[in-house]
Amino acid sequence: MTLLRRFGAATALVVVAIALSTFVAPERADAQVVPQPPVPTPENGAPENGGAPENGDQTFQIDIGGTDGEGPSQSVVIILGLTVLALAPSILIMMTSFTRIVIVLALTRNALGLQGVPPNQVLTGLALFLSLFVMGPTLAEMNNVGLQPYLKGELTQSEAWDAASKPLKEFMLANTRSSELRLMADAANEPPPEDPVEVSLTTLIPAFILSELKTAFIIGFVVFIPFIVIDLVVSSVLMSLGMMMLPPVMISLPFKVLLFVMVGGWSLIVQTLLSAYG
């Protein structure tokens, strides 16, 4: 063991000596200094165009487009697109027919007594596609009169906004009750405009939402009436038979589902919603 320790210590000393000789060794006398090329200047023949290569070398450039005056910059279009995507849920809920449709579908499910059938995903998806169907003509007109002329450079941003918001205002005004619109106008201390299309969006959107909520609950109340009648009849029959311990919902639920299927309930609900928007 003593011999191994001595051998290890000697090996460590040799390694340390080699390392010190490597880092502390003086420079060689015959070492040569490589001269650096002179910095090009206009006096010694450098090009006067900012040092751009003239031998056909390719340079890296970034082009964001829209610099020829024919349309908006692509960066501006991208920013606008991201803004619309960020506000898409709010726009979908507050400025389209989505609110009325999804509330009516949910109330119909509750009237049937089915808490989880159809699932929320199915009702929301159906409401979404029905909203796209209802808003299709309005969105197409907004695209034709506002978005496409703006992308082609025919309209400025403010002009495109005014042109595109007009069809949307007409749609919301056609489905907004005058009482709700008057309520929001009075709350904002705005005088009644000569042309209803001139009303501001900050006043029109809350009035539109209130009108949609009221209309949706009125339709939901009408849907509830036949199912309430079935529940009352079943409860009366069970009471007369002395079966008070039996929940009436267990008996009335199959009859309500059967009635809803026989009359084509979902088709009637969708037809009512679509006809309300013309």
C-alpha positions in Angstrom: 0.0 0.0 0.0 2.9 2.4 0.8 4.4 1.6 -2.6 1.2 2.3 -4.4 0.7 5.6 -2.5 4.2 6.7 -3.5 3.6 5.8 -7.1 0.4 7.7 -7.2 2.0 10.8 -5.6 4.8 10.7 -8.2 2.3 10.4 -11.0 0.4 13.4 -9.8 3.6 15.5 -9.5 4.5 14.6 -13.1 1.0 15.6 -14.4 1.2 19.0 -12.5 4.7 19.7 -13.9 3.6 19.0 -17.5 0.6 21.3 -17.0 2.7 24.1 -15.6 5.2 23.8 -18.4 2.4 24.0 -20.9 0.8 27.2 -19.6 3.9 29.0 -18.4 6.2 28.2 -21.3 7.6 31.3 -23.0 6.7 32.2 -26.6 8.9 30.8 -29.3 11.4 33.1 -30.8 10.4 32.2 -34.3 6.7 32.9 -33.8 5.4 35.1 -36.6 2.6 37.7 -36.4 0.1 37.3 -39.2 -0.7 40.8 -40.5 -4.4 41.7 -40.5 -6.0 43.0 -43.8 -6.5 46.8 -43.8 -10.1 48.0 -43.2 -11.5 49.1 -46.6 -12.2 52.9 -46.8 -13.2 55.1 -49.7 -9.6 56.3 -49.9 -8.1 52.9 -50.6 -10.6 51.8 -53.1 -13.6 50.7 -51.1 -17.0 50.9 -52.8 -19.0 54.0 -52.1 -22.4 52.2 -51.9 -22.0 51.3 -48.2 -19.8 48.2 -48.8 -22.4 46.3 -50.8 -20.7 43.5 -52.8 -20.4 44.0 -56.5 -19.4 40.5 -57.5 -22.9 39.0 -57.5 -22.9 37.8 -53.9 -26.4 37.3 -52.5 -27.5 39.2 -49.4 -30.2 38.3 -46.8 -33.2 40.6 -46.9 -36.6 40.6 -45.2 -39.6 41.8 -47.2 -42.8 42.4 -45.3 -44.7 43.6 -48.4 -47.1 46.5 -48.8 -44.4 49.0 -49.6 -45.5 49.7 -53.2 -48.7 51.6 -52.1 -51.1 49.1 -53.6 -52.4 47.8 -50.3 -51.9 47.5 -46.6 -48.7 46.1 -45.3 -48.6 42.4 -44.6 -47.5 43.1 -41.1 -50.6 45.2 -40.5 -52.8 42.5 -42.0 -51.2 39.9 -39.7 -51.8 42.2 -36.6 -55.4 42.7 -37.6 -55.9 39.0 -38.1 -54.4 38.2 -34.7 -56.6 40.8 -33.1 -59.7 39.3 -34.7 -58.7 35.8 -33.5 -58.2 37.1 -30.0 -61.6 38.8 -29.9 -63.4 36.1 -31.8 -65.2 34.5 -28.8 -66.5 37.9 -27.7 -67.6 38.8 -31.2 -69.3 35.4 -31.7 -71.3 35.8 -28.5 -72.2 39.5 -28.5 -72.6 40.3 -32.2 -74.2 37.2 -33.8 -77.2 35.0 -33.3 -75.2 32.5 -31.2 -76.6 33.7 -27.8 -80.3 33.1 -28.7 -79.7 29.8 -30.4 -77.6 28.2 -27.6 -80.0 29.4 -24.9 -83.0 28.0 -26.7 -81.3 24.7 -27.2 -80.2 24.5 -23.6 -83.8 25.3 -22.3 -85.2 22.7 -24.6 -82.9 20.1 -23.1 -83.9 21.2 -19.6 -87.6 21.0 -20.5 -87.2 17.4 -21.5 -85.6 16.7 -18.2 -82.4 15.4 -19.7 -79.5 17.0 -17.8 -76.6 15.6 -19.9 -78.2 14.5 -23.2 -77.4 16.0 -25.7 -73.9 16.9 -24.3 -72.9 20.6 -24.1 -70.4 20.0 -26.9 -73.2 19.0 -29.3 -75.4 21.9 -28.4 -72.6 24.4 -28.7 -71.5 22.9 -32.0 -75.0 23.0 -33.4 -75.5 26.6 -32.2 -72.1 27.6 -33.8 -73.0 26.2 -37.3 -76.5 27.6 -37.1 -75.0 31.0 -36.3 -72.7 30.7 -39.3 -75.7 29.8 -41.4 -77.7 32.8 -40.2 -74.8 35.2 -40.4 -73.6 34.0 -43.8 -75.2 36.8 -45.9 -74.1 39.5 -43.5 -70.5 38.2 -43.4 -70.4 38.0 -47.2 -71.6 41.6 -47.6 -69.0 42.7 -45.0 -66.3 41.0 -46.9 -67.4 42.5 -50.3 -67.9 46.1 -49.2 -65.2 46.4 -46.6 -62.5 43.8 -46.3 -61.7 43.1 -50.0 -61.5 46.8 -51.0 -59.2 47.5 -48.1 -56.9 44.6 -49.0 -56.8 45.9 -52.6 -55.9 49.4 -51.4 -59.2 51.0 -52.6 -60.3 52.1 -49.1 -58.4 53.4 -46.1 -58.7 51.6 -42.7 -61.4 54.0 -41.4 -63.4 53.8 -44.6 -63.2 50.0 -44.6 -64.4 49.9 -41.0 -67.4 52.1 -41.7 -68.3 50.1 -44.8 -68.0 46.8 -43.1 -69.8 47.8 -39.9 -72.9 49.0 -41.8 -74.2 45.5 -42.7 -73.5 44.2 -39.2 -75.4 47.2 -37.7 -78.3 46.6 -40.0 -78.5 42.9 -38.8 -78.4 43.8 -35.1 -80.9 46.6 -35.5 -83.3 44.3 -37.3 -83.2 42.0 -34.2 -83.0 44.6 -31.5 -86.1 45.8 -29.6 -86.7 49.5 -29.6 -87.2 49.5 -25.8 -83.7 48.0 -25.2 -82.1 50.4 -27.7 -83.8 53.4 -26.0 -82.7 52.2 -22.6 -79.0 52.0 -23.7 -79.2 55.3 -25.5 -80.6 57.0 -22.4 -78.0 55.4 -20.2 -75.3 56.8 -22.6 -76.9 60.2 -22.8 -77.0 60.0 -26.5 -79.7 61.8 -28.6 -81.7 59.6 -30.8 -80.0 59.5 -34.2 -81.9 60.4 -37.4 -80.7 57.2 -39.1 -80.7 54.1 -36.9 -77.6 52.9 -38.7 -75.7 55.8 -37.2 -76.1 54.5 -33.6 -72.7 53.7 -32.1 -71.7 50.1 -31.6 -71.1 50.7 -27.8 -74.8 51.4 -27.5 -76.1 48.9 -30.1 -74.2 45.8 -28.8 -75.6 45.8 -25.2 -79.1 46.5 -26.6 -78.8 43.6 -29.0 -77.7 41.2 -26.3 -80.6 42.2 -24.0 -83.0 41.7 -26.9 -81.5 38.3 -27.7 -81.8 37.2 -24.1 -85.4 38.3 -23.9 -86.4 36.6 -27.1 -84.6 33.4 -26.2 -86.4 33.1 -22.8 -89.8 33.8 -24.5 -89.1 30.9 -26.9 -87.9 28.7 -24.0 -91.2 29.5 -22.1 -93.2 28.3 -25.1 -91.2 25.1 -25.3 -91.7 24.4 -21.6 -95.5 24.5 -21.8 -96.3 21.1 -23.3 -93.8 19.3 -21.1 -95.2 21.0 -18.0 -98.7 19.7 -19.0 -97.3 16.2 -19.3 -95.7 16.4 -15.8 -99.0 17.7 -14.3 -101.0 14.8 -15.9 -98.6 12.2 -14.8 -98.5 13.6 -11.3 -102.3 13.7 -11.0 -102.5 10.1 -12.2 -100.0 8.9 -9.7 -101.7 10.8 -6.9 -105.1 9.3 -7.8 -103.5 5.8 -7.7 -101.9 6.4 -4.4 -98.4 6.0 -5.8 -97.0 9.0 -4.0 -93.6 7.4 -3.4 -92.9 7.0 -7.1 -91.1 10.0 -8.6 -93.3 11.5 -11.4 -90.2 12.3 -13.5 -89.5 8.6 -14.0 -92.9 8.1 -15.6 -93.2 11.4 -17.5 -89.7 11.4 -19.0 -90.4 8.6 -21.5 -93.6 10.3 -22.6 -91.9 13.6 -23.1 -89.1 12.1 -25.1 -91.7 10.1 -27.2 -93.8 13.2 -27.8 -90.7 15.3 -28.8 -89.5 12.6 -31.2 -92.9 12.2 -32.8 -93.4 15.9 -33.6 -89.8 16.3 -34.8 -88.9 18.6 -31.9 -85.4 19.5 -32.9 -86.4 20.3 -36.4 -89.2 22.5 -35.2 -86.9 24.3 -32.8 -84.3 25.0 -35.5 -87.0 26.1 -38.0 -88.4 28.5 -35.4 -84.9 30.0 -34.7 -84.1 30.4 -38.4 -87.5 31.9 -39.4 -87.1 34.4 -36.6 -84.0 35.8 -38.4 -85.7 35.8 -41.7 
